[in-house]
Amino acid sequence: MTKILNIISISIIVLLVGLTVSEHFFPIAGFELVYEKKFYLAIIYIAIRLTSNYLLKKSASTSK
């Protein structure tokens, strides 16, 4: 489960970087709404990282 969450979080980071670069250097017409909602991707990223850390701590405590 944590591997899947790591892959998803990496893809969100790549998407955020791509959107930021796209917004500043070669804006795409019609993506204005996506550019405005980048903040929600950052919140989703933080939630995924917190969930991943929780699952890692939970699995470490049950294995002891």
Residue, then its C-alpha position, 0 to 999 in steps of 0.5 A: m500500500t505504501k508503494i502505491l501511495n509513494i508512486i501517486s505522490i511522486s506523480i502529483i509532484v511531477l504534475l505540480v512541477g509541470l503545471t507550474v512550468s507550463e503556467h509561467f513559460f508556455p501557458i496552455a489556453g483552457f487550463e486557467l481553471v487547472y492553474e487556479k486549482k493547483f493548491y488542491l493538488a498540494i493538499i492531496y499530496i500532503a494528505i497522501r504523505l501523512t497517510s503513508n507515514y501513518l501506515l509505515k508507523k502502524s506496520a512498524s509498531t505491529s511487527k515488534 
